[in-house]
Amino acid sequence: MAVTTIRQYSWASTDLRLLLSQLRNGEDGSYLSDSEMSCDDSCVIPRTAIESEPLKWLKYLLLDRAGVESIGKIERQIRRFRKSDYSASIRHMTTLLSDQRSAIDSRLLVAKVVPWDRGAQLKNYRLFSIEDLERAKEMISSSLQAETYHELWCCESSVAKSGFNLGGRMTWPGIDRESVVELVWYRSPRYVEMVSLPDFETPYLRATKSVGGPHYQVDVMHIPQAFATRPRNVWHEEFHQVLRLLNRRSQSMRTLVEMLEVLGAGEICFCFKVSGGEMTVIDWDTEIESTNGVAA
């Protein structure tokens, strides 16, 4: 698919919300970025959403527009609360954590404090039990007092300690860079950032694909002693299944990459989880959210 960039942007003088508001569908199937075009049906994200939604939700809407993950599926996994509904959010989380139909070690709630204009590195409170919620309530309430914070989200996830359940991250490389896939079993994708070997407590895999290379090569396969009874080939089989699941989304992921490249992005990182063998892409990140350089 052809991609046309109409303007160049200085990341120091603009922000991701502004860039997303200028993303257009071109008549030839390409993506354009222009602040002077009227915002009609050509807008990738409607102006009403640009003006009313926190930046984190706009990122989810872009996942939907590219066909990577439907916004309906994302809405089913996230319960959103306004700051004024803090008490209702605590009641909701209490009910979920009190539900005895699921084993306590397989249910994870993430209370996410969401600012208006930041879509990455948000404050997360990981809750496995009522006791965790009791300890976190004061910190959550305190965070919400700041003007910059807009909503509280309650996100459900499975972290079962068996079966095909994992979190992962795939880097879609820029020019002349290798592609990287990292997996952490029985944990959320955020744990990829916390890996410290050789003491990391759960299985971890890192694989790379060289520029122009046909296949990923496993560079690291860390299996703690607690998981050593599981046959080693099973971990590799699940890794290859992850690659197959990612490959099924490759066209829609490429569409999202093309959109972001129009906005000046180079390397794009996709975060995903696999629960019971089903994959959900839950986020994307790129340097245009944090770099103060100038877009080429």
N, C-alpha and C positions, 0 to 999 in steps of 0.2 A: 504494500500500500504506500503510495507516495505521500510525503509529508512536506508541507511548505511552511517556513517560518517567515512571517511578514515583518516582525520587529525583533530587535535585540533588547535585552533587559539588564539593567544593573540590579543585582540582588540586594545591594545595599540600600536602594532607594524604593524598593517595592516589597510585597510580601506574597505568600502563596495564595491567600484569598483573592487578591487582585489578579494574580496570574490566572487562577482558575476561572475568574469571571470573564476573562478575555479569550477563553478557549472556544473555538467555533468548529462546527462541521462544515468542511468545504464541499462545494458542489460535486467535485470529482472523487469524493470519498476520502480525501485527505483531511488533516486537521490544521486549522489556522489559528493564529493568535494576534488579535488586533483590537486595541481599545477604542478605535473609531467606528467599528461596525456596530450597527444597531443590534440590540439583544432581542432577537425574535426567535423563531423556531430553530435557528442555527446554533444557539447556545448549547453547549454540552451540558452545563449545569444551569438550571433556570435562575433568573435573577432573584426570584422570591426566596430560593434556598440560599443563595449567596448572602442575602441581606438578613436572613432569620436564623440560620443554622450555625452552630460552632464549627470551627475549622475541621475538627476530627470527623464530624459527620459528613462534611463535604468530601473528605477523602474516601469515605465509604460510598458516597454517591458516585464518585468517579469509578470505583470498582464495579458498581452496577452498570454504569453507562458503557464501560468497556466490555461488559459481559463476563467479567472474572467471577463475580459473586453477586447474587441478586440481593437487592436491598431488603426484600421480604425475608430472606433467610437471616440476614444480619439483624433485622428488627426482632425476629423470634429469639435471638440469643442475647439481646441487650434490652434491659428495662431502663428507660430514661426518667429521671426525676429533676424537676426544677429545684433551685436552692430552697425555695419556700416550702417544698414538699419533703424536707429532710426527715420528718417524723414518719411519713408514709414509707420512705425508702428503708428506714430501719425496721419497720414492721414487715415489709416485704422480705427483707433479707433474713429476718428472724424466722419467718414462716418456712422459707426454703431450707435453712440450716436445721430446722427442727423436723424436717421430713425424713422419717425413718425408712422410707421405701428404698433409699439408696444408701449403700455403705458409706460411712463418713470419709473413708480415705479415697473415694472415687468422685466425690463432689467438691468442686472448688468454685467459690464465688469471688469475683474480683470487683471490689468497689473502686471505681475509677472517677477521680475528681477532674472534671473537664473544664478547661479554660475556654474563653471565647475565641482566641486567636492563636492557639498553639496546637499542633496536631501530632506532636511526638514527645517522648519522655514525660508522660503525664504521671501524676501521683497515683499509684496503685496500692490497694490494701487487699492482700490475699487472705481469704477467710475460709477455713475448713470446718469451723465449729462455732457454736454460740459463744464460747469463751473467747475465740478470736475476735468476734464482733464486739463483745463487751470491751475488750482491750483497745479496739480501734475506734470506737464511736467518738471519743473526745477528739482524737486527731482528725478524723473525717470532718467533724463539725467545725473544728478550728480552721481547717483548710478552706471550707466553704465560705468563711467569713470574708475572705479576701475578695476585693472587687473583680479581680481578673477571672475568678472562677464562676462558671455559668450554670453547670449542671452536675448531678451525680448519676453515674451509670452503674447498674448492677449487671455484671456479665457472668453467665454460667458456663462452666467448662467441666470436662471429665478428665481426671488425672488417675484413672485406674492403673493399678500396679501390675497389670497383666494384659495380654492381648495386644492388638495392633493399635496402640495409643501413643501419640508423641506430639511434640511441637517442633517446628522447623523454620529454617530461613534459607531462602535462595537468592543469591545475588545475580541479577541480570547485568552483565558487564558492559562497560563502555568500550570504546575502541581499544583494541590491543590489550585487553585485560582478561584474566581467566574468570570462569564462572565457578561459584562456590555454593555447595549445599551443606548445611549443618543440621543435625537432628539431635534432639534430646528426648529419650523415651520417658513416658509417664510424667511429663512436665509441660508447661506452657512454653511457647516460643521465646518468651522473655528470658528464660533460663539460659538460652544460648549465650547471652551477654555475661553470664555468671560462671561459665565453664572455667575451671582451674584444675589442670591435671598435675599429678595423677590422683588427686583426692576428691574429684567430683563424684557425687554420691549415686548418680544414675547413669545408664548407658548413654554414650555420646559418639556420634560419627561425624567426620568431616571428609568431604570429597571435593575434588576440583576437576574441572575440564579445561584444558589448555585452549588458547586461541586457535580456532579452526579444528580443534580435536573432536573426534566422533563420540567419545564416551567419557563418563566420569571415572576417575580413579580414586579409590578410598585411601586417604592419607593417614587418618586416625580412626581407630575403632577401640574405644575405651569401654571395657565391661567390668564393673566392680565385682568383687567377690560374691556379693549377695545375689548377683544375677548369673553367676558362672554355670549354674546347672542347665540353663537354657542353651540348646545347641547353637554354636557360633553361626552356622549357616542361616539360622532363622533371622538373625539381625540383618544379615546381608540380603536375604529375600525381602524383608520389609523395606529396606532401603531401595531396592529395585522397584518395589511396588509404589513407593513414593514417587520415584522418577516417572513411572507410568501415569500416575495420577496428575503429576505436574504437566506431563506431555499432553494430556487431554485438554488442558487449559492453555496450551502454548499460544494458540492463535489469539485468544482474548487477552492474555498477558502481553503479547506483542502489541496489541492495539493500545493497551494502557501505556506501555513503554513509548510508543510513538506519540501519544498525547503529551507525555511528560517531556520527551525530547524537544517538542515544539516550545515548551516553556523554559528550556535551557538545561534540563537534567542530563547528567551523564550516566552514572551508575544508579540502578534502581534495585531496592531490596524488597522482596516479598516475604511476609511472615504468614505461616499457615499452621494449622493443627490437624491432626488425624485422630478421630475418635471412633472406635469400632470399625475402623477401616474406611470411614468417610472423611474426605478432606474438605476443609473450609479455609479459604484465604482470608485472613482477618485484618491485614494491614499492608501498607506499602510505605516505604521511606526513601527519600532521596536528598542529595546535598542542597537542593534549592530551599529546603526548610531551615538550613543552618549556616550556609556559606555567605560571606560578605564579599565574595569576588564578583567578577563581571561575566555575564553569560557570553559565550562565544557567538 
